[in-house]
Amino acid sequence: MKKIIFDKQDHLGIITLNRPEQLNCFDFQTLQEFLEIVELIQVEKDIRTVIITGAGKKAFSAGADLKERKSLSEKEVKRNVRMLRSLFSSIENLPQPVIAAINGYALGGGLELALACDFRYAAESAVMGLTEVSLAIIPGAGGTQRLTRLIGPSHAKELILTARKIDAETAKELGVVNKVFTEEELMKGARELAEEMMANGPLALIQAKYAINHGNNTDLNTGLAIEAKAYEVIIPTEDRLEALEAFKEKRKPNFKAE
């Protein structure tokens, strides 16, 4: 049985962590399958938006598989953590917008996965936390850095140093998640966001995301230079000319990512 399911629906790619009985935790095989799918999406221009969610009703992902972790050597633990870090950075750097549909527990590496996505939509029943210090370790796959950049150092320290678990509404108040839905409406909400973005120029989505991500980690003048270069990439595209023609003819544009 595949531990990661990938489903392509028109221009939308849906990744589902498929270990519901293990709360969609990451073992070595799961990491391998996940990395393969992300590498495929990286070069697939026909995929314009991605949703990541968990199988079942209990968990998005509860993080590392601690039963497996207990049996691993120190060298193998380091290997798995490096793979997690690489996987989440690859997701963050996907050219397409990525939505985390958090359908239950998002703990430890599960929340770190969500933090690597561009948007986080959560079910009302979702429970989130970077709980690693309760296991005498720290978030090691980007959690200390991404959460701090998202909600500020004081709030991030409070959550990480207490190993506190928070509900979806608290996560929304802190800015960890964008929106909260009922369990039944979560995927619908994620799809609607995906469709709203996919109505726009796909190459423009890629360049806008690139400019925001890379400009956010530098000073304003450098960020403006990054934005200018990203804009220049768009100018010679067929999609830009199609958008002008569609506006002139009062119709919807037919974008081809070219």
N, C-alpha and C positions, 0 to 999 in steps of 0.2 A: 504493500500500500504506500502510495506517495505521501510524504509528510508535508509537502507544499503543493497546493493545487493552483495551476494558472489557467485562467479562462479569459479568452479574448472575445469581446463582444463589440463588433464594429471597430471603433477606434479606442475603446476602453479596455484596459487590462485589469483584471481582478486577481489578486494574489490572496490565497486563503491558507493560513497556518492550519494544518490538518492533523493535530494530535489532541482532540478534545478531551479524551480521557486523562491526558497528562497536562491539562490546562494549557495546551499549545506551547509547552516549554521547548527550548532549543537544546537538542542534543547534536552530536557531531554530524549525523546524517542530515538532519534538518538544515543545518547551516550550509552543508554542501549543496543541497537541492535549491535552497534559497539563493545562494550566490549565482548558481547557473541561470536561474530565471532572471535575476536582475541584470546579469551580463547580456542576456538575450534582449531584454527590453531596452538596454542602453543603445543598441544599434538599430532598433526596429522603429523606423520613422512612421509606420502606420499606426502605432500606438501613441495616442496623444495625451492621455491621462491615465493614472494608475490609482486603484483603491487597494489598500491592504486591510484585511480583517482576519478574524479567527473563526474556526469551525465551532459549532455548538453554541450554547447560550451562556456558558460560565466564564469564558476567558477570551480576551484578545491574545494575550500571552502573559504567563506568570514568570517569564524570564528563563534563566538557565535551568536545565534539567539537573536538579540537585542529587537525584539518585545516581545518575550517570557521573556527575561531578565527584561524588564520594569515591567512585571506583577508579578515577583517573590519577595518573602520576602528575607530579608538579609540572613536568614538561608538557603533558597533554592539556592540563588546565590552561597554561600559557598559550598553547596553540588555539584552543577554543576561544579564549578571550580576544586574541588577535583576529580571529575570523569574525567574531561579532563586531569588533571595531571596524574592520574592513567592510563588512556587509552594510553596516549602518551608514558609513561614509559614502559607500556606493549608492545607497538609496537617496541620501541627501543630495548627491551630485547627479542623479538622473536628470536628463534634460526636461523630461515631462513633469508636470505638477503631480504630486503624490498626496493622496488623502488617506489618513488612518481612520478607519471606522472601528472605534473602540467599543466592542460589544460585551465587555465584562472586565475581569481582572487584567490590569496592565501594571505589572509589578517588576521591579528590577529591570532586566534587559527588555521586558515587554514595553515598559514605559520609554526606555531608551530608543527602542524601535520607533515608537510613535513620535518621539521628539525629533527623529531624523526625517520625518515627513513634513511636507509643507503646510498641511492642515490637519487638525485633529477634531473629529466629530465623535461624540461619545453618547452611549446609551445612558439613560437615567440610572441604571443599575451598576454602571461601571465603577470600579474602585482602582485608584492609581497610587503609586508610590515608588520612590527609589529607596528600597528597604535594605540595601546591602550592608549598612553598618551594623544592623542587628545580627548579621552573620559574620561579623568581624572582618569584613572586606569593605571596599568602596565601589561606587558605580565605576565600571572600567571600560565601558563602551560608549563614552561620550556624555553620560548623564550629568557629571559635574559641570561640563562646559555648555552644553546645549540648554539645559534648564536655567542656568545662570543668565545666559544671553536672552532667554525668553522672558523671564519674570524678575530678573534682578538678583544680586547676590544675597541680600538679606532674606528674601522669601525662599530662595533656593537652599541656603544654609539651614533654615528652619525645617524644611521638608527632609533634606538629606541627613542632617545630623541627628534628627529625632527618629528617622526611619518611619515617619508618619505615613499612614494611608489616608487618602482623601476621597470623598465622593465626587461625582461628576459636577454637581453645582459648585462645590468649592473650587474644583479645578477650573471651571469657567470663570469664577470670580477672580482667581489669581492670574488668569490668562494662559493657563496650560492648554485648555481646549477652546475651540472657536464656538461650538454650539453643542447643545444637549438635546437629545431626542428620546422618545419612547423606544423600547427595544424593537417594536414593529416598524417604526419609521426611520430607524438609523440608516439602513442601506439606501432607502429611498432618498433621504437627505444627501447622502454622499454622492449618489448618482446624479441628483439634480445639480449639485455643485460641479461635478465633472462635465455634465452636458452644457452648463452655462459657460464654462471655460472653453469647451470644444467647439462652441459656435464661433469662436474667434480664430484669428490666423494662427495655425500651429507653430510656425517658425517664430512668430511674434511672442507667443507664450514662452518658448524656449529662451529667447533672448532677454525677455523681461525678467524671467526667473534668474537667469545668469547674472544680470546686472544687479538685481536686488541682493542675491546671495553673496556675490563677490564684493559689491560695493559696501555692504553692511559691515564688513570686517576691516574697513580701512577708513582713511580720512575723507572729508567731503570732496576735496578737489580730485583725489584719485578715483573716488566713486563716480564723479561726473565724467571723468575720462573713460571709465569702464562703460558707463551708459552711452557715451558718444560712439564708442567702438561697436557696441551691441546694436545701436541704431543703424550704423553704416552697413552692417551685415544684412539688414532687412531691405535696404533700398533697391538692390538689383533683383529682388525675388519676383517671380510670377504672381505669387499671392498678393503682393502689395498692389500690383497693377490690376489684378482681378477685383480687389476691394474697391478701387477707384471706379472701375467700370460698373460694378454692381451698385454702387452709390448713385452713379449717373443714371442707371437704368431702373433704379428703385426696386431692386430685387436682392435676395439673399446671395452672398458670394459663395462660390464653389471653390473652396480652398483645397490645394493638392500637396501642401507642404513642399513646395518647389519655388 
